[in-house]
Amino acid sequence: MEKIITIKSPPYFSGVGWDDKLNNWCNENLPINFAAPWRDEAGISWRLFGGTSSGYEYRELKRAIEAYNSGTAYATPRIDWNRKDIKAREAKEKLTFEAEARAANNLVTKEEEKIHPFEKSGMGVGPFEFVGCISLPSQNLAGHNPSAYNKAMEMAHQEASVHDLRLGSCYHCGMGILHHCIIKDKDGKEFAVGNICVQKTGDQYLGNKTKIAARKMAAEVRELNKQIKHEKWLASPSEKDPSLTNQEAMDKKREQNIERYKIEAEKSRLRFKATFDKQMETWGFWVAAVWGTRDLEILKKKIDRSYSGFTTSITEDMMTGGEVKDRAWDICADIYAKTRGNRNTKAYKAAEGEYFDRVHKFRD
């Protein structure tokens, strides 16, 4: 029988939603009379050999389309063979299981396999919840700072008493521990176990919670050990001067630096004051007219409170010995003259002339 259409080869879909994409493609591209049981063949092959089901479906759909396009029948003998093989394998597995069950005197039922390890050890009834952590101080702290160790130990036991817990060992395995993960069963009963025991249960929820807490506790321990090491170094003799500890040597150097900074600051202040006084010989008249003072400290306060514009900038240049350039001379003349009167008045022109008489020798 002559076919009316030729079906194109299907694309390979993978990843999330591959089955929906494949179904949509089939609905859009396969004709109504396309009846090959390719999905049955793919499903049985997947059950038999395992792997990715999308690969089997792609392979069998492609085989079925090739048969349709060539006008031949879709070959399905493998379906019957696969079914027979699966039945034989399932029968063999059933016999093996029954033989092993008869040989075992203490056969574990499926219900028993589902029992949580904490339930088996009498800790309570699941599901279990993670409450928090309590850590005992390390012996490293005890040797370095006994009073801090005793205080930390007291606080840990006080916190444990709130949960009605004893510290020092794991409730599940009995091993000694410093870091205690507090777990609560569905009835509210609380107990303390080590993080390793939680991980061994295979309980992913508890495992993730306690793993995060364990990392935090480990970071705190590292930070504490770093602090203890630093404090021990501070208390040890200095290499440069064994008569002093490192702490005393650092304090002495800090005091010397402070004294040196004070001396340098005073020298800098005096240099600035000398430069300012020298500049005021030239620009003192302009500064006094514009700012109302020639006193350095008062002038600095006024500049700090003023808007940062040309007047402020040029004044700071004058104070520090900066050069007045180009049009800045004329702008300064205008600013100075306006302190006497409005532009084009006699007072303005007189002040402008006075300004140029004072500064022309510096400008040239």
C-alpha positions in Angstrom: 0.0 0.0 0.0 1.4 3.3 -1.0 2.0 5.8 1.9 0.7 9.3 1.7 3.4 10.9 3.9 6.9 10.3 4.9 7.7 10.9 8.6 10.9 12.7 9.4 13.4 11.3 11.9 12.6 12.3 15.5 15.0 14.6 17.5 16.5 13.3 20.7 15.0 14.8 23.8 16.8 14.7 27.1 16.9 16.5 30.5 13.9 17.7 32.5 10.6 17.3 30.7 12.0 15.2 27.8 8.9 12.9 27.9 6.5 15.9 27.5 8.6 17.2 24.6 8.6 13.7 22.9 4.8 13.4 23.3 4.3 16.8 21.8 6.5 15.9 18.8 4.6 12.6 18.3 1.2 14.4 18.4 2.4 16.9 15.8 4.2 14.5 13.4 2.8 11.0 13.6 -0.2 10.1 11.4 -3.3 8.6 12.8 -2.6 5.2 11.2 0.8 5.0 13.0 0.1 2.1 15.4 3.6 0.5 16.0 3.9 -0.6 19.7 7.3 1.1 20.1 6.6 2.3 23.6 6.0 -1.2 24.8 9.3 -2.4 23.3 11.1 0.6 24.9 9.6 0.1 28.3 10.4 -3.6 28.5 14.0 -3.0 27.3 14.4 -0.4 29.9 13.1 -2.8 32.7 15.4 -5.5 31.5 18.7 -3.6 30.9 18.3 -0.4 33.0 19.8 2.9 32.1 18.0 6.0 30.6 14.5 5.4 29.4 14.7 8.3 27.0 17.4 6.5 25.0 15.2 3.3 24.6 12.2 5.4 23.5 14.2 7.3 21.0 15.7 4.1 19.5 12.4 2.3 19.2 10.5 5.3 17.8 13.2 5.7 15.2 13.0 2.0 14.3 9.2 2.2 14.0 9.4 5.3 11.8 11.9 3.7 9.5 9.6 0.7 9.1 6.7 2.9 8.4 8.6 5.0 5.8 9.8 1.8 4.1 6.4 0.2 4.1 7.6 -2.8 6.2 6.2 -4.1 9.5 7.7 -2.9 12.7 9.6 -5.9 14.1 8.4 -6.8 17.6 9.7 -10.3 18.4 12.0 -8.8 21.0 9.0 -7.8 23.0 7.9 -11.4 23.5 11.5 -12.4 24.2 12.0 -9.6 26.7 8.8 -10.5 28.5 9.9 -14.2 28.8 13.3 -13.2 30.0 11.9 -10.8 32.6 9.5 -13.5 33.9 12.3 -16.0 34.1 14.5 -13.6 36.0 11.8 -12.6 38.4 11.0 -16.3 39.1 14.7 -17.0 39.8 15.0 -14.0 42.1 11.8 -15.1 44.0 13.2 -18.6 44.5 16.6 -17.2 45.7 14.9 -14.9 48.1 12.7 -17.6 49.5 15.7 -19.9 50.0 17.6 -17.2 51.8 14.6 -16.4 54.0 14.2 -20.1 55.0 17.9 -20.3 55.8 17.8 -17.2 58.0 16.7 -17.7 61.6 16.5 -14.0 62.4 15.0 -12.7 59.2 14.6 -8.9 59.2 11.2 -7.8 57.9 10.7 -4.8 55.7 9.0 -3.0 58.6 12.1 -3.6 60.8 14.4 -2.3 58.0 12.5 1.0 58.1 13.1 1.5 61.8 15.3 4.6 62.5 18.7 3.8 64.2 17.8 6.2 67.0 14.6 4.2 67.6 16.6 0.9 67.7 18.9 2.4 70.4 15.9 3.5 72.4 16.3 7.2 71.9 12.7 7.8 71.0 10.1 7.6 68.3 10.6 9.2 64.8 10.4 11.5 63.0 13.2 13.3 64.7 14.0 17.0 64.7 17.3 18.9 65.1 17.1 21.4 68.0 20.6 22.8 68.3 24.2 22.3 69.5 26.1 22.5 72.8 29.9 22.4 72.9 32.1 21.7 75.8 35.4 23.8 76.0 38.6 22.1 74.9 41.5 21.1 77.1 43.5 23.6 75.1 41.6 26.4 76.8 41.9 24.7 80.2 45.7 24.8 80.0 45.8 28.4 78.7 43.0 30.0 80.8 41.5 27.9 83.6 39.1 30.5 84.7 37.7 30.9 81.2 37.5 27.1 80.8 35.5 26.8 84.0 33.2 29.6 83.0 32.6 28.0 79.6 32.0 24.6 81.2 29.5 26.1 83.7 27.6 27.8 80.9 27.5 24.6 78.8 26.0 22.6 81.6 23.5 25.3 82.4 22.3 25.3 78.8 22.1 21.5 78.9 20.0 21.6 82.1 17.4 23.5 80.1 17.0 20.5 77.9 17.4 18.0 80.8 20.5 16.6 79.2 23.9 15.3 80.5 27.0 16.2 78.5 30.2 14.4 77.7 29.1 11.3 75.8 26.9 10.3 72.9 23.5 8.9 73.9 23.5 6.7 70.9 27.0 5.0 70.9 28.4 6.1 74.3 31.6 7.6 72.9 33.0 10.7 74.5 32.2 13.9 72.6 32.8 17.7 72.9 30.2 18.8 70.4 26.6 17.7 71.2 23.8 17.7 68.6 20.5 17.9 70.4 17.8 15.8 68.8 14.0 15.7 69.7 11.6 12.9 68.8 8.0 13.3 67.9 6.9 13.2 71.6 9.3 16.0 72.5 11.9 13.8 74.2 15.4 15.2 73.7 18.8 13.5 73.7 22.4 14.5 72.7 24.5 12.7 70.1 27.6 13.3 68.1 27.5 14.5 64.5 29.2 11.3 63.2 26.3 9.2 64.6 23.8 11.4 63.0 25.6 11.1 59.6 25.7 7.3 60.0 21.9 7.0 60.4 21.4 8.0 56.7 18.7 10.5 57.8 19.3 13.2 55.2 17.2 15.8 57.0 19.1 15.5 60.3 22.4 15.0 58.5 22.2 18.2 56.6 21.1 20.2 59.7 23.9 18.8 61.9 26.5 19.1 59.1 25.9 22.8 58.9 26.1 23.1 62.7 29.2 21.0 62.9 31.0 23.3 60.4 30.0 26.3 62.5 31.3 24.7 65.7 34.5 23.7 63.9 35.0 27.3 62.7 34.5 28.6 66.3 37.0 26.1 67.6 39.6 27.2 65.0 39.0 30.8 65.9 39.4 30.1 69.6 42.6 28.1 69.0 44.0 31.0 66.9 43.2 33.4 69.7 44.8 31.2 72.3 47.9 30.8 70.1 48.1 34.6 69.7 47.7 35.2 73.4 50.5 32.7 74.2 52.7 34.6 71.7 51.9 37.9 73.3 52.9 36.5 76.7 56.2 35.0 75.4 59.6 36.8 75.5 60.3 39.1 72.6 63.1 38.0 70.2 64.5 41.5 70.0 64.4 42.2 73.7 63.9 39.1 75.9 63.5 41.3 79.0 60.1 42.2 77.5 57.2 40.1 76.5 55.9 40.5 72.9 52.9 42.4 74.4 55.2 44.8 76.3 57.4 45.3 73.2 54.4 46.1 71.1 53.0 48.6 73.7 56.5 50.2 73.9 56.7 50.5 70.1 53.2 51.9 69.9 54.0 54.6 72.5 57.2 55.5 70.6 55.2 55.7 67.3 52.6 57.9 69.0 55.3 60.2 70.3 56.9 60.3 66.9 53.6 61.1 65.2 53.0 63.9 67.7 56.4 65.4 66.9 55.8 65.1 63.1 52.4 66.6 63.5 53.8 69.6 65.4 56.5 70.1 62.8 53.9 70.0 60.0 51.7 72.5 61.8 54.6 74.9 62.3 55.6 74.5 58.6 52.1 75.2 57.5 51.9 78.2 59.9 55.1 79.6 58.5 53.9 79.2 54.9 50.5 80.8 55.9 52.2 83.8 57.5 54.4 84.3 54.5 51.4 84.1 52.1 49.5 86.6 54.2 52.1 89.2 53.5 50.9 89.1 49.9 47.2 88.0 50.2 46.4 89.1 53.7 44.4 92.1 52.5 42.3 90.0 50.2 41.7 87.2 52.8 40.7 89.8 55.5 38.3 91.5 53.1 36.7 88.4 51.8 36.6 86.2 55.0 36.6 88.9 57.6 39.7 87.6 59.4 43.4 86.7 58.9 43.5 84.5 62.0 44.5 81.0 60.8 42.3 78.9 63.2 39.2 81.1 62.6 39.8 81.0 58.9 40.1 77.2 58.8 36.7 76.9 60.6 35.0 79.3 58.2 36.4 77.4 55.2 35.2 74.1 56.6 31.7 75.4 57.0 31.6 77.2 53.6 30.4 76.0 50.2 33.3 74.4 48.2 33.5 76.8 45.3 36.1 79.0 43.6 36.5 81.4 46.6 37.2 78.5 49.0 39.5 76.8 46.5 41.6 79.9 45.7 41.8 80.8 49.4 43.3 77.4 50.2 45.8 77.9 47.4 46.8 81.2 48.9 47.2 79.7 52.4 49.4 76.9 51.2 51.6 78.8 48.7 49.7 77.7 45.6 50.0 79.8 42.4 47.3 82.1 41.2 47.0 81.5 37.5 45.4 83.1 34.4 41.9 84.4 34.8 42.0 83.7 38.6 43.7 87.1 39.0 40.8 88.9 37.5 38.2 86.8 39.3 39.9 87.6 42.6 39.9 91.3 41.7 36.1 91.1 41.1 35.5 89.2 44.4 37.7 91.8 46.3 36.1 94.8 44.7 32.6 93.6 45.5 33.4 93.7 49.2 33.4 97.5 48.8 30.5 98.0 46.5 28.5 97.0 43.5 30.1 96.7 40.1 30.6 100.1 38.2 30.4 102.1 41.4 33.2 104.3 42.5 33.9 102.1 45.5 34.1 99.0 43.3 36.5 100.7 40.9 38.7 102.1 43.7 38.9 98.6 45.3 39.7 97.0 42.0 42.5 99.5 41.4 43.9 98.9 44.9 43.9 95.2 44.3 45.9 95.4 41.1 48.3 97.9 42.7 49.0 95.3 45.4 49.4 92.2 43.2 50.7 93.4 39.8 54.3 92.8 40.8 53.5 89.2 41.6 51.5 88.7 38.5 54.2 89.9 36.2 
